[in-house]
Amino acid sequence: DVTGLRSDVTELRSDVTGLRAGQEQLRQLIDDRTEMLRQELNRAVANLGQRWGLMTEDVLRQVVKAIIQETYGGAVREQVIEGEQFDCVVTDGQHILLEITARANSKIIRRMLQKRKLYTQYTGIEPTRVLLATAQIHYTVVRRLQELGIEVIQPEVLPEDAGEEGA
């Protein structure tokens, strides 16, 4: 009888050890699946945000074009120069470059300078104004752009995490 009980206890211990190992495997599987779902959700949200930003940029571009052309009789030209897309408002002989983007980081500084230079080289006309319209930009980038003569149009109140300076 005692031998049978010892055998049963040994078998139960073995079963418990197996159950613990199985439980650990299930925990790991759940953790892995949870991480995978988190990453998928992050990608989906990022893609949605990017599409929303592109649609917003397009709508704003159309609004500016309609206002300038229909209200002020100016022309809005969309050009591609050396692979760069330009929106240029021409009114009363003044050429105004306009860049519209949902989010701008420090890389926009060089891009705006390059666009101004390309436009001047291609057309022979120095833009009267260069404007950047963006929903999200770091204040240090705004300051630097303004120092370079580039006007920044941004929301009145920026969220606390309004862009990354060096991103």
Chimera marker file (.cmm) of the C-alpha trace (Angstrom):
<marker_set name="trace">
<marker id="1" x="0.000" y="0.000" z="0.000" r="1" g="1" b="0" radius="0.5"/>
<marker id="2" x="2.745" y="2.477" z="0.947" r="1" g="1" b="0" radius="0.5"/>
<marker id="3" x="4.660" y="1.636" z="-2.194" r="1" g="1" b="0" radius="0.5"/>
<marker id="4" x="1.558" y="2.304" z="-4.292" r="1" g="1" b="0" radius="0.5"/>
<marker id="5" x="1.055" y="5.667" z="-2.547" r="1" g="1" b="0" radius="0.5"/>
<marker id="6" x="4.670" y="6.630" z="-3.133" r="1" g="1" b="0" radius="0.5"/>
<marker id="7" x="4.270" y="5.747" z="-6.763" r="1" g="1" b="0" radius="0.5"/>
<marker id="8" x="1.082" y="7.834" z="-6.977" r="1" g="1" b="0" radius="0.5"/>
<marker id="9" x="2.803" y="10.806" z="-5.272" r="1" g="1" b="0" radius="0.5"/>
<marker id="10" x="5.771" y="10.541" z="-7.635" r="1" g="1" b="0" radius="0.5"/>
<marker id="11" x="3.391" y="10.413" z="-10.585" r="1" g="1" b="0" radius="0.5"/>
<marker id="12" x="1.459" y="13.429" z="-9.245" r="1" g="1" b="0" radius="0.5"/>
<marker id="13" x="4.710" y="15.365" z="-8.775" r="1" g="1" b="0" radius="0.5"/>
<marker id="14" x="5.649" y="14.558" z="-12.342" r="1" g="1" b="0" radius="0.5"/>
<marker id="15" x="2.221" y="15.677" z="-13.543" r="1" g="1" b="0" radius="0.5"/>
<marker id="16" x="2.468" y="18.942" z="-11.565" r="1" g="1" b="0" radius="0.5"/>
<marker id="17" x="5.932" y="19.616" z="-13.007" r="1" g="1" b="0" radius="0.5"/>
<marker id="18" x="4.544" y="18.986" z="-16.512" r="1" g="1" b="0" radius="0.5"/>
<marker id="19" x="1.595" y="21.292" z="-15.834" r="1" g="1" b="0" radius="0.5"/>
<marker id="20" x="3.935" y="24.057" z="-14.611" r="1" g="1" b="0" radius="0.5"/>
<marker id="21" x="6.043" y="23.718" z="-17.757" r="1" g="1" b="0" radius="0.5"/>
<marker id="22" x="2.902" y="23.814" z="-19.895" r="1" g="1" b="0" radius="0.5"/>
<marker id="23" x="1.631" y="26.842" z="-17.989" r="1" g="1" b="0" radius="0.5"/>
<marker id="24" x="4.946" y="28.643" z="-18.592" r="1" g="1" b="0" radius="0.5"/>
<marker id="25" x="4.755" y="27.824" z="-22.295" r="1" g="1" b="0" radius="0.5"/>
<marker id="26" x="1.226" y="29.221" z="-22.423" r="1" g="1" b="0" radius="0.5"/>
<marker id="27" x="2.348" y="32.413" z="-20.643" r="1" g="1" b="0" radius="0.5"/>
<marker id="28" x="5.188" y="32.829" z="-23.140" r="1" g="1" b="0" radius="0.5"/>
<marker id="29" x="2.830" y="32.218" z="-26.064" r="1" g="1" b="0" radius="0.5"/>
<marker id="30" x="0.354" y="34.778" z="-24.701" r="1" g="1" b="0" radius="0.5"/>
<marker id="31" x="3.168" y="37.306" z="-24.178" r="1" g="1" b="0" radius="0.5"/>
<marker id="32" x="4.447" y="36.725" z="-27.729" r="1" g="1" b="0" radius="0.5"/>
<marker id="33" x="0.963" y="37.100" z="-29.236" r="1" g="1" b="0" radius="0.5"/>
<marker id="34" x="0.269" y="40.192" z="-27.155" r="1" g="1" b="0" radius="0.5"/>
<marker id="35" x="3.505" y="41.808" z="-28.366" r="1" g="1" b="0" radius="0.5"/>
<marker id="36" x="2.700" y="40.899" z="-31.966" r="1" g="1" b="0" radius="0.5"/>
<marker id="37" x="-0.777" y="42.435" z="-31.667" r="1" g="1" b="0" radius="0.5"/>
<marker id="38" x="0.678" y="45.569" z="-30.039" r="1" g="1" b="0" radius="0.5"/>
<marker id="39" x="3.110" y="45.995" z="-32.930" r="1" g="1" b="0" radius="0.5"/>
<marker id="40" x="0.347" y="45.434" z="-35.506" r="1" g="1" b="0" radius="0.5"/>
<marker id="41" x="-1.841" y="48.003" z="-33.774" r="1" g="1" b="0" radius="0.5"/>
<marker id="42" x="1.016" y="50.535" z="-33.676" r="1" g="1" b="0" radius="0.5"/>
<marker id="43" x="1.620" y="50.025" z="-37.423" r="1" g="1" b="0" radius="0.5"/>
<marker id="44" x="-2.074" y="50.379" z="-38.199" r="1" g="1" b="0" radius="0.5"/>
<marker id="45" x="-2.373" y="53.591" z="-36.165" r="1" g="1" b="0" radius="0.5"/>
<marker id="46" x="0.780" y="55.012" z="-37.788" r="1" g="1" b="0" radius="0.5"/>
<marker id="47" x="-0.530" y="54.181" z="-41.271" r="1" g="1" b="0" radius="0.5"/>
<marker id="48" x="-3.875" y="55.750" z="-40.461" r="1" g="1" b="0" radius="0.5"/>
<marker id="49" x="-2.160" y="58.883" z="-39.154" r="1" g="1" b="0" radius="0.5"/>
<marker id="50" x="-0.011" y="59.106" z="-42.257" r="1" g="1" b="0" radius="0.5"/>
<marker id="51" x="-3.015" y="58.750" z="-44.578" r="1" g="1" b="0" radius="0.5"/>
<marker id="52" x="-4.917" y="61.345" z="-42.539" r="1" g="1" b="0" radius="0.5"/>
<marker id="53" x="-1.959" y="63.722" z="-42.794" r="1" g="1" b="0" radius="0.5"/>
<marker id="54" x="-1.720" y="63.279" z="-46.564" r="1" g="1" b="0" radius="0.5"/>
<marker id="55" x="-5.448" y="63.838" z="-47.012" r="1" g="1" b="0" radius="0.5"/>
<marker id="56" x="-5.310" y="66.928" z="-44.801" r="1" g="1" b="0" radius="0.5"/>
<marker id="57" x="-2.369" y="68.322" z="-46.784" r="1" g="1" b="0" radius="0.5"/>
<marker id="58" x="-4.268" y="67.765" z="-50.033" r="1" g="1" b="0" radius="0.5"/>
<marker id="59" x="-7.426" y="69.452" z="-48.729" r="1" g="1" b="0" radius="0.5"/>
<marker id="60" x="-5.449" y="72.434" z="-47.435" r="1" g="1" b="0" radius="0.5"/>
<marker id="61" x="-3.648" y="72.717" z="-50.787" r="1" g="1" b="0" radius="0.5"/>
<marker id="62" x="-7.023" y="72.763" z="-52.589" r="1" g="1" b="0" radius="0.5"/>
<marker id="63" x="-8.429" y="75.390" z="-50.195" r="1" g="1" b="0" radius="0.5"/>
<marker id="64" x="-5.434" y="77.677" z="-50.675" r="1" g="1" b="0" radius="0.5"/>
<marker id="65" x="-5.676" y="77.267" z="-54.433" r="1" g="1" b="0" radius="0.5"/>
<marker id="66" x="-9.387" y="78.067" z="-54.480" r="1" g="1" b="0" radius="0.5"/>
<marker id="67" x="-9.036" y="81.139" z="-52.257" r="1" g="1" b="0" radius="0.5"/>
<marker id="68" x="-6.069" y="82.573" z="-54.153" r="1" g="1" b="0" radius="0.5"/>
<marker id="69" x="-7.497" y="81.959" z="-57.607" r="1" g="1" b="0" radius="0.5"/>
<marker id="70" x="-11.147" y="82.752" z="-57.011" r="1" g="1" b="0" radius="0.5"/>
<marker id="71" x="-10.860" y="85.551" z="-54.467" r="1" g="1" b="0" radius="0.5"/>
<marker id="72" x="-7.622" y="87.293" z="-55.331" r="1" g="1" b="0" radius="0.5"/>
<marker id="73" x="-7.173" y="86.379" z="-58.983" r="1" g="1" b="0" radius="0.5"/>
<marker id="74" x="-3.729" y="84.949" z="-58.345" r="1" g="1" b="0" radius="0.5"/>
<marker id="75" x="-2.370" y="81.766" z="-59.821" r="1" g="1" b="0" radius="0.5"/>
<marker id="76" x="-1.340" y="78.678" z="-57.942" r="1" g="1" b="0" radius="0.5"/>
<marker id="77" x="1.238" y="76.624" z="-59.779" r="1" g="1" b="0" radius="0.5"/>
<marker id="78" x="2.143" y="73.085" z="-58.936" r="1" g="1" b="0" radius="0.5"/>
<marker id="79" x="5.528" y="72.183" z="-60.370" r="1" g="1" b="0" radius="0.5"/>
<marker id="80" x="8.103" y="69.461" z="-60.037" r="1" g="1" b="0" radius="0.5"/>
<marker id="81" x="11.709" y="70.643" z="-60.263" r="1" g="1" b="0" radius="0.5"/>
<marker id="82" x="14.454" y="68.032" z="-60.002" r="1" g="1" b="0" radius="0.5"/>
<marker id="83" x="12.066" y="65.647" z="-58.284" r="1" g="1" b="0" radius="0.5"/>
<marker id="84" x="10.823" y="68.209" z="-55.729" r="1" g="1" b="0" radius="0.5"/>
<marker id="85" x="7.144" y="69.163" z="-55.732" r="1" g="1" b="0" radius="0.5"/>
<marker id="86" x="6.478" y="72.906" z="-55.471" r="1" g="1" b="0" radius="0.5"/>
<marker id="87" x="3.347" y="74.885" z="-54.745" r="1" g="1" b="0" radius="0.5"/>
<marker id="88" x="3.857" y="78.469" z="-55.810" r="1" g="1" b="0" radius="0.5"/>
<marker id="89" x="1.358" y="81.297" z="-55.506" r="1" g="1" b="0" radius="0.5"/>
<marker id="90" x="1.863" y="84.074" z="-58.035" r="1" g="1" b="0" radius="0.5"/>
<marker id="91" x="-0.053" y="87.257" z="-57.336" r="1" g="1" b="0" radius="0.5"/>
<marker id="92" x="0.752" y="90.853" z="-58.292" r="1" g="1" b="0" radius="0.5"/>
<marker id="93" x="4.109" y="89.676" z="-59.665" r="1" g="1" b="0" radius="0.5"/>
<marker id="94" x="5.126" y="88.137" z="-56.349" r="1" g="1" b="0" radius="0.5"/>
<marker id="95" x="6.140" y="84.486" z="-56.167" r="1" g="1" b="0" radius="0.5"/>
<marker id="96" x="5.321" y="82.826" z="-52.855" r="1" g="1" b="0" radius="0.5"/>
<marker id="97" x="6.547" y="79.280" z="-52.239" r="1" g="1" b="0" radius="0.5"/>
<marker id="98" x="4.298" y="77.204" z="-50.008" r="1" g="1" b="0" radius="0.5"/>
<marker id="99" x="5.195" y="73.884" z="-48.403" r="1" g="1" b="0" radius="0.5"/>
<marker id="100" x="2.376" y="72.035" z="-46.637" r="1" g="1" b="0" radius="0.5"/>
<marker id="101" x="3.174" y="69.093" z="-44.389" r="1" g="1" b="0" radius="0.5"/>
<marker id="102" x="1.489" y="67.454" z="-41.427" r="1" g="1" b="0" radius="0.5"/>
<marker id="103" x="4.701" y="67.147" z="-39.425" r="1" g="1" b="0" radius="0.5"/>
<marker id="104" x="8.087" y="68.792" z="-39.749" r="1" g="1" b="0" radius="0.5"/>
<marker id="105" x="11.352" y="68.001" z="-38.007" r="1" g="1" b="0" radius="0.5"/>
<marker id="106" x="14.843" y="69.459" z="-38.261" r="1" g="1" b="0" radius="0.5"/>
<marker id="107" x="15.328" y="67.962" z="-41.742" r="1" g="1" b="0" radius="0.5"/>
<marker id="108" x="12.799" y="70.467" z="-43.088" r="1" g="1" b="0" radius="0.5"/>
<marker id="109" x="15.341" y="73.287" z="-42.662" r="1" g="1" b="0" radius="0.5"/>
<marker id="110" x="17.664" y="71.971" z="-45.339" r="1" g="1" b="0" radius="0.5"/>
<marker id="111" x="14.732" y="70.937" z="-47.529" r="1" g="1" b="0" radius="0.5"/>
<marker id="112" x="13.185" y="74.423" z="-47.469" r="1" g="1" b="0" radius="0.5"/>
<marker id="113" x="16.533" y="76.071" z="-48.247" r="1" g="1" b="0" radius="0.5"/>
<marker id="114" x="17.065" y="73.639" z="-51.117" r="1" g="1" b="0" radius="0.5"/>
<marker id="115" x="13.579" y="74.272" z="-52.494" r="1" g="1" b="0" radius="0.5"/>
<marker id="116" x="14.095" y="78.035" z="-52.413" r="1" g="1" b="0" radius="0.5"/>
<marker id="117" x="17.442" y="77.631" z="-54.191" r="1" g="1" b="0" radius="0.5"/>
<marker id="118" x="16.034" y="75.227" z="-56.828" r="1" g="1" b="0" radius="0.5"/>
<marker id="119" x="13.078" y="77.491" z="-57.550" r="1" g="1" b="0" radius="0.5"/>
<marker id="120" x="15.328" y="80.517" z="-57.985" r="1" g="1" b="0" radius="0.5"/>
<marker id="121" x="17.731" y="78.612" z="-60.248" r="1" g="1" b="0" radius="0.5"/>
<marker id="122" x="14.938" y="77.102" z="-62.349" r="1" g="1" b="0" radius="0.5"/>
<marker id="123" x="12.779" y="80.219" z="-62.759" r="1" g="1" b="0" radius="0.5"/>
<marker id="124" x="15.352" y="82.978" z="-62.340" r="1" g="1" b="0" radius="0.5"/>
<marker id="125" x="12.983" y="84.544" z="-59.807" r="1" g="1" b="0" radius="0.5"/>
<marker id="126" x="13.748" y="84.860" z="-56.090" r="1" g="1" b="0" radius="0.5"/>
<marker id="127" x="10.557" y="84.015" z="-54.154" r="1" g="1" b="0" radius="0.5"/>
<marker id="128" x="9.120" y="87.017" z="-52.306" r="1" g="1" b="0" radius="0.5"/>
<marker id="129" x="8.066" y="84.768" z="-49.449" r="1" g="1" b="0" radius="0.5"/>
<marker id="130" x="8.662" y="81.155" z="-48.457" r="1" g="1" b="0" radius="0.5"/>
<marker id="131" x="5.990" y="79.641" z="-46.202" r="1" g="1" b="0" radius="0.5"/>
<marker id="132" x="5.838" y="76.353" z="-44.331" r="1" g="1" b="0" radius="0.5"/>
<marker id="133" x="2.407" y="75.262" z="-43.092" r="1" g="1" b="0" radius="0.5"/>
<marker id="134" x="2.541" y="72.406" z="-40.604" r="1" g="1" b="0" radius="0.5"/>
<marker id="135" x="0.514" y="70.989" z="-37.758" r="1" g="1" b="0" radius="0.5"/>
<marker id="136" x="3.464" y="69.696" z="-35.773" r="1" g="1" b="0" radius="0.5"/>
<marker id="137" x="6.934" y="71.218" z="-35.427" r="1" g="1" b="0" radius="0.5"/>
<marker id="138" x="9.439" y="71.762" z="-32.614" r="1" g="1" b="0" radius="0.5"/>
<marker id="139" x="9.888" y="75.375" z="-31.508" r="1" g="1" b="0" radius="0.5"/>
<marker id="140" x="13.659" y="75.270" z="-32.126" r="1" g="1" b="0" radius="0.5"/>
<marker id="141" x="13.024" y="74.336" z="-35.757" r="1" g="1" b="0" radius="0.5"/>
<marker id="142" x="10.521" y="77.196" z="-36.062" r="1" g="1" b="0" radius="0.5"/>
<marker id="143" x="13.069" y="79.628" z="-34.657" r="1" g="1" b="0" radius="0.5"/>
<marker id="144" x="15.794" y="78.474" z="-37.068" r="1" g="1" b="0" radius="0.5"/>
<marker id="145" x="13.470" y="78.650" z="-40.094" r="1" g="1" b="0" radius="0.5"/>
<marker id="146" x="12.418" y="82.168" z="-39.139" r="1" g="1" b="0" radius="0.5"/>
<marker id="147" x="16.077" y="83.197" z="-38.806" r="1" g="1" b="0" radius="0.5"/>
<marker id="148" x="16.535" y="81.990" z="-42.396" r="1" g="1" b="0" radius="0.5"/>
<marker id="149" x="13.604" y="84.068" z="-43.644" r="1" g="1" b="0" radius="0.5"/>
<marker id="150" x="11.120" y="81.217" z="-43.892" r="1" g="1" b="0" radius="0.5"/>
<marker id="151" x="7.696" y="81.903" z="-42.413" r="1" g="1" b="0" radius="0.5"/>
<marker id="152" x="6.056" y="79.135" z="-40.399" r="1" g="1" b="0" radius="0.5"/>
<marker id="153" x="2.299" y="78.728" z="-40.149" r="1" g="1" b="0" radius="0.5"/>
<marker id="154" x="1.410" y="76.422" z="-37.267" r="1" g="1" b="0" radius="0.5"/>
<marker id="155" x="-1.390" y="75.827" z="-34.768" r="1" g="1" b="0" radius="0.5"/>
<marker id="156" x="-1.897" y="78.551" z="-32.184" r="1" g="1" b="0" radius="0.5"/>
<marker id="157" x="-1.449" y="76.092" z="-29.321" r="1" g="1" b="0" radius="0.5"/>
<marker id="158" x="0.936" y="73.223" z="-29.773" r="1" g="1" b="0" radius="0.5"/>
<marker id="159" x="0.626" y="70.011" z="-27.778" r="1" g="1" b="0" radius="0.5"/>
<marker id="160" x="3.450" y="69.405" z="-25.316" r="1" g="1" b="0" radius="0.5"/>
<marker id="161" x="5.003" y="66.727" z="-27.512" r="1" g="1" b="0" radius="0.5"/>
<marker id="162" x="4.915" y="68.869" z="-30.661" r="1" g="1" b="0" radius="0.5"/>
<marker id="163" x="7.587" y="67.191" z="-32.652" r="1" g="1" b="0" radius="0.5"/>
<marker id="164" x="11.117" y="66.202" z="-32.012" r="1" g="1" b="0" radius="0.5"/>
<marker id="165" x="13.935" y="68.597" z="-32.661" r="1" g="1" b="0" radius="0.5"/>
<marker id="166" x="16.373" y="66.141" z="-34.113" r="1" g="1" b="0" radius="0.5"/>
<marker id="167" x="14.032" y="63.470" z="-35.444" r="1" g="1" b="0" radius="0.5"/>
<link id1="1" id2="2" r="1" g="1" b="0" radius="0.2"/>
<link id1="2" id2="3" r="1" g="1" b="0" radius="0.2"/>
<link id1="3" id2="4" r="1" g="1" b="0" radius="0.2"/>
<link id1="4" id2="5" r="1" g="1" b="0" radius="0.2"/>
<link id1="5" id2="6" r="1" g="1" b="0" radius="0.2"/>
<link id1="6" id2="7" r="1" g="1" b="0" radius="0.2"/>
<link id1="7" id2="8" r="1" g="1" b="0" radius="0.2"/>
<link id1="8" id2="9" r="1" g="1" b="0" radius="0.2"/>
<link id1="9" id2="10" r="1" g="1" b="0" radius="0.2"/>
<link id1="10" id2="11" r="1" g="1" b="0" radius="0.2"/>
<link id1="11" id2="12" r="1" g="1" b="0" radius="0.2"/>
<link id1="12" id2="13" r="1" g="1" b="0" radius="0.2"/>
<link id1="13" id2="14" r="1" g="1" b="0" radius="0.2"/>
<link id1="14" id2="15" r="1" g="1" b="0" radius="0.2"/>
<link id1="15" id2="16" r="1" g="1" b="0" radius="0.2"/>
<link id1="16" id2="17" r="1" g="1" b="0" radius="0.2"/>
<link id1="17" id2="18" r="1" g="1" b="0" radius="0.2"/>
<link id1="18" id2="19" r="1" g="1" b="0" radius="0.2"/>
<link id1="19" id2="20" r="1" g="1" b="0" radius="0.2"/>
<link id1="20" id2="21" r="1" g="1" b="0" radius="0.2"/>
<link id1="21" id2="22" r="1" g="1" b="0" radius="0.2"/>
<link id1="22" id2="23" r="1" g="1" b="0" radius="0.2"/>
<link id1="23" id2="24" r="1" g="1" b="0" radius="0.2"/>
<link id1="24" id2="25" r="1" g="1" b="0" radius="0.2"/>
<link id1="25" id2="26" r="1" g="1" b="0" radius="0.2"/>
<link id1="26" id2="27" r="1" g="1" b="0" radius="0.2"/>
<link id1="27" id2="28" r="1" g="1" b="0" radius="0.2"/>
<link id1="28" id2="29" r="1" g="1" b="0" radius="0.2"/>
<link id1="29" id2="30" r="1" g="1" b="0" radius="0.2"/>
<link id1="30" id2="31" r="1" g="1" b="0" radius="0.2"/>
<link id1="31" id2="32" r="1" g="1" b="0" radius="0.2"/>
<link id1="32" id2="33" r="1" g="1" b="0" radius="0.2"/>
<link id1="33" id2="34" r="1" g="1" b="0" radius="0.2"/>
<link id1="34" id2="35" r="1" g="1" b="0" radius="0.2"/>
<link id1="35" id2="36" r="1" g="1" b="0" radius="0.2"/>
<link id1="36" id2="37" r="1" g="1" b="0" radius="0.2"/>
<link id1="37" id2="38" r="1" g="1" b="0" radius="0.2"/>
<link id1="38" id2="39" r="1" g="1" b="0" radius="0.2"/>
<link id1="39" id2="40" r="1" g="1" b="0" radius="0.2"/>
<link id1="40" id2="41" r="1" g="1" b="0" radius="0.2"/>
<link id1="41" id2="42" r="1" g="1" b="0" radius="0.2"/>
<link id1="42" id2="43" r="1" g="1" b="0" radius="0.2"/>
<link id1="43" id2="44" r="1" g="1" b="0" radius="0.2"/>
<link id1="44" id2="45" r="1" g="1" b="0" radius="0.2"/>
<link id1="45" id2="46" r="1" g="1" b="0" radius="0.2"/>
<link id1="46" id2="47" r="1" g="1" b="0" radius="0.2"/>
<link id1="47" id2="48" r="1" g="1" b="0" radius="0.2"/>
<link id1="48" id2="49" r="1" g="1" b="0" radius="0.2"/>
<link id1="49" id2="50" r="1" g="1" b="0" radius="0.2"/>
<link id1="50" id2="51" r="1" g="1" b="0" radius="0.2"/>
<link id1="51" id2="52" r="1" g="1" b="0" radius="0.2"/>
<link id1="52" id2="53" r="1" g="1" b="0" radius="0.2"/>
<link id1="53" id2="54" r="1" g="1" b="0" radius="0.2"/>
<link id1="54" id2="55" r="1" g="1" b="0" radius="0.2"/>
<link id1="55" id2="56" r="1" g="1" b="0" radius="0.2"/>
<link id1="56" id2="57" r="1" g="1" b="0" radius="0.2"/>
<link id1="57" id2="58" r="1" g="1" b="0" radius="0.2"/>
<link id1="58" id2="59" r="1" g="1" b="0" radius="0.2"/>
<link id1="59" id2="60" r="1" g="1" b="0" radius="0.2"/>
<link id1="60" id2="61" r="1" g="1" b="0" radius="0.2"/>
<link id1="61" id2="62" r="1" g="1" b="0" radius="0.2"/>
<link id1="62" id2="63" r="1" g="1" b="0" radius="0.2"/>
<link id1="63" id2="64" r="1" g="1" b="0" radius="0.2"/>
<link id1="64" id2="65" r="1" g="1" b="0" radius="0.2"/>
<link id1="65" id2="66" r="1" g="1" b="0" radius="0.2"/>
<link id1="66" id2="67" r="1" g="1" b="0" radius="0.2"/>
<link id1="67" id2="68" r="1" g="1" b="0" radius="0.2"/>
<link id1="68" id2="69" r="1" g="1" b="0" radius="0.2"/>
<link id1="69" id2="70" r="1" g="1" b="0" radius="0.2"/>
<link id1="70" id2="71" r="1" g="1" b="0" radius="0.2"/>
<link id1="71" id2="72" r="1" g="1" b="0" radius="0.2"/>
<link id1="72" id2="73" r="1" g="1" b="0" radius="0.2"/>
<link id1="73" id2="74" r="1" g="1" b="0" radius="0.2"/>
<link id1="74" id2="75" r="1" g="1" b="0" radius="0.2"/>
<link id1="75" id2="76" r="1" g="1" b="0" radius="0.2"/>
<link id1="76" id2="77" r="1" g="1" b="0" radius="0.2"/>
<link id1="77" id2="78" r="1" g="1" b="0" radius="0.2"/>
<link id1="78" id2="79" r="1" g="1" b="0" radius="0.2"/>
<link id1="79" id2="80" r="1" g="1" b="0" radius="0.2"/>
<link id1="80" id2="81" r="1" g="1" b="0" radius="0.2"/>
<link id1="81" id2="82" r="1" g="1" b="0" radius="0.2"/>
<link id1="82" id2="83" r="1" g="1" b="0" radius="0.2"/>
<link id1="83" id2="84" r="1" g="1" b="0" radius="0.2"/>
<link id1="84" id2="85" r="1" g="1" b="0" radius="0.2"/>
<link id1="85" id2="86" r="1" g="1" b="0" radius="0.2"/>
<link id1="86" id2="87" r="1" g="1" b="0" radius="0.2"/>
<link id1="87" id2="88" r="1" g="1" b="0" radius="0.2"/>
<link id1="88" id2="89" r="1" g="1" b="0" radius="0.2"/>
<link id1="89" id2="90" r="1" g="1" b="0" radius="0.2"/>
<link id1="90" id2="91" r="1" g="1" b="0" radius="0.2"/>
<link id1="91" id2="92" r="1" g="1" b="0" radius="0.2"/>
<link id1="92" id2="93" r="1" g="1" b="0" radius="0.2"/>
<link id1="93" id2="94" r="1" g="1" b="0" radius="0.2"/>
<link id1="94" id2="95" r="1" g="1" b="0" radius="0.2"/>
<link id1="95" id2="96" r="1" g="1" b="0" radius="0.2"/>
<link id1="96" id2="97" r="1" g="1" b="0" radius="0.2"/>
<link id1="97" id2="98" r="1" g="1" b="0" radius="0.2"/>
<link id1="98" id2="99" r="1" g="1" b="0" radius="0.2"/>
<link id1="99" id2="100" r="1" g="1" b="0" radius="0.2"/>
<link id1="100" id2="101" r="1" g="1" b="0" radius="0.2"/>
<link id1="101" id2="102" r="1" g="1" b="0" radius="0.2"/>
<link id1="102" id2="103" r="1" g="1" b="0" radius="0.2"/>
<link id1="103" id2="104" r="1" g="1" b="0" radius="0.2"/>
<link id1="104" id2="105" r="1" g="1" b="0" radius="0.2"/>
<link id1="105" id2="106" r="1" g="1" b="0" radius="0.2"/>
<link id1="106" id2="107" r="1" g="1" b="0" radius="0.2"/>
<link id1="107" id2="108" r="1" g="1" b="0" radius="0.2"/>
<link id1="108" id2="109" r="1" g="1" b="0" radius="0.2"/>
<link id1="109" id2="110" r="1" g="1" b="0" radius="0.2"/>
<link id1="110" id2="111" r="1" g="1" b="0" radius="0.2"/>
<link id1="111" id2="112" r="1" g="1" b="0" radius="0.2"/>
<link id1="112" id2="113" r="1" g="1" b="0" radius="0.2"/>
<link id1="113" id2="114" r="1" g="1" b="0" radius="0.2"/>
<link id1="114" id2="115" r="1" g="1" b="0" radius="0.2"/>
<link id1="115" id2="116" r="1" g="1" b="0" radius="0.2"/>
<link id1="116" id2="117" r="1" g="1" b="0" radius="0.2"/>
<link id1="117" id2="118" r="1" g="1" b="0" radius="0.2"/>
<link id1="118" id2="119" r="1" g="1" b="0" radius="0.2"/>
<link id1="119" id2="120" r="1" g="1" b="0" radius="0.2"/>
<link id1="120" id2="121" r="1" g="1" b="0" radius="0.2"/>
<link id1="121" id2="122" r="1" g="1" b="0" radius="0.2"/>
<link id1="122" id2="123" r="1" g="1" b="0" radius="0.2"/>
<link id1="123" id2="124" r="1" g="1" b="0" radius="0.2"/>
<link id1="124" id2="125" r="1" g="1" b="0" radius="0.2"/>
<link id1="125" id2="126" r="1" g="1" b="0" radius="0.2"/>
<link id1="126" id2="127" r="1" g="1" b="0" radius="0.2"/>
<link id1="127" id2="128" r="1" g="1" b="0" radius="0.2"/>
<link id1="128" id2="129" r="1" g="1" b="0" radius="0.2"/>
<link id1="129" id2="130" r="1" g="1" b="0" radius="0.2"/>
<link id1="130" id2="131" r="1" g="1" b="0" radius="0.2"/>
<link id1="131" id2="132" r="1" g="1" b="0" radius="0.2"/>
<link id1="132" id2="133" r="1" g="1" b="0" radius="0.2"/>
<link id1="133" id2="134" r="1" g="1" b="0" radius="0.2"/>
<link id1="134" id2="135" r="1" g="1" b="0" radius="0.2"/>
<link id1="135" id2="136" r="1" g="1" b="0" radius="0.2"/>
<link id1="136" id2="137" r="1" g="1" b="0" radius="0.2"/>
<link id1="137" id2="138" r="1" g="1" b="0" radius="0.2"/>
<link id1="138" id2="139" r="1" g="1" b="0" radius="0.2"/>
<link id1="139" id2="140" r="1" g="1" b="0" radius="0.2"/>
<link id1="140" id2="141" r="1" g="1" b="0" radius="0.2"/>
<link id1="141" id2="142" r="1" g="1" b="0" radius="0.2"/>
<link id1="142" id2="143" r="1" g="1" b="0" radius="0.2"/>
<link id1="143" id2="144" r="1" g="1" b="0" radius="0.2"/>
<link id1="144" id2="145" r="1" g="1" b="0" radius="0.2"/>
<link id1="145" id2="146" r="1" g="1" b="0" radius="0.2"/>
<link id1="146" id2="147" r="1" g="1" b="0" radius="0.2"/>
<link id1="147" id2="148" r="1" g="1" b="0" radius="0.2"/>
<link id1="148" id2="149" r="1" g="1" b="0" radius="0.2"/>
<link id1="149" id2="150" r="1" g="1" b="0" radius="0.2"/>
<link id1="150" id2="151" r="1" g="1" b="0" radius="0.2"/>
<link id1="151" id2="152" r="1" g="1" b="0" radius="0.2"/>
<link id1="152" id2="153" r="1" g="1" b="0" radius="0.2"/>
<link id1="153" id2="154" r="1" g="1" b="0" radius="0.2"/>
<link id1="154" id2="155" r="1" g="1" b="0" radius="0.2"/>
<link id1="155" id2="156" r="1" g="1" b="0" radius="0.2"/>
<link id1="156" id2="157" r="1" g="1" b="0" radius="0.2"/>
<link id1="157" id2="158" r="1" g="1" b="0" radius="0.2"/>
<link id1="158" id2="159" r="1" g="1" b="0" radius="0.2"/>
<link id1="159" id2="160" r="1" g="1" b="0" radius="0.2"/>
<link id1="160" id2="161" r="1" g="1" b="0" radius="0.2"/>
<link id1="161" id2="162" r="1" g="1" b="0" radius="0.2"/>
<link id1="162" id2="163" r="1" g="1" b="0" radius="0.2"/>
<link id1="163" id2="164" r="1" g="1" b="0" radius="0.2"/>
<link id1="164" id2="165" r="1" g="1" b="0" radius="0.2"/>
<link id1="165" id2="166" r="1" g="1" b="0" radius="0.2"/>
<link id1="166" id2="167" r="1" g="1" b="0" radius="0.2"/>
</marker_set>
